[in-house]
C-alpha cells in the first residue's frame, strides 16, 4: 500500500510536503547517519557545479592526553559531549554525522574557509568549557566541498588545527 495514494495531484503534493516538514523545535545542526551524509554531500557537490557557492566540510576528532585518537568505550562520554557541542555550535542548515568512535564530519553550506574556521573555534571553545581539563584534545581539518567534476583530494583549506 502506498503511503501517499494516487488522487488529486495538488492534495498529494501537500501531503508529501507536510510529511517532509521538520519539527520546528529542532535547534542546531542536522544530525544524520554517515550514509545519509554521503548522499547530502553528493547533492551539494552537484549543486556546486551550477552555483559555485562555497560549502565547507570539516572532520573533527578527539585525542587522548597522549595524542592518540580516542576510541573504544572510553571515547563514549567525550564523543557524546562533542556531538552535542557540534550540533549546538552550528547552524540549522549544517549537517553532521559520526564517522568513528570519536570522529564527526560536518558540512557547512554557504560557508567559506574563514567562516568555517570560526565555526570550528566556537565548537572547540564550547567543548573545552564543557570537558574541562581532562586531557582530551579536539582536532579538526577543513576543506571545501568540490563540484563533482573537480573532485580531487589535493584542494583543502589551509586550516588544520589541534587544540589542547
C-alpha angles and dihedrals in degrees: 000000000000119000089220108034120210115268135108107002094221092052091047092052091048091051092049092048090051089050092050094049116112122229108265094225094069111113129190130010125346113257120206140156119277095255090056089046090055091053092049091047091052090049090053090048089053091049091051090062087067106027104035089205120148120263118176127205124199134191114205126187141166129240128198123233089276093056095254122134109265111242145155127030093329089063095058101085095043093043090051089052093047091050091053093047092049093050093047094045098051132068126262089251092059121093127216134186136175114243103176141353094299102003128104133182122209132191117204112193119208090015126125123207094265094055091041088056089053090051091051090050090052090053092047093050092048092047093048090050092049098039099044122195099329093131093250115136129202118219131181143179124205133204140154124262104247124219110256093253092053102042108145129143095228099078111079134148110263091246122110112153140187121186122190 
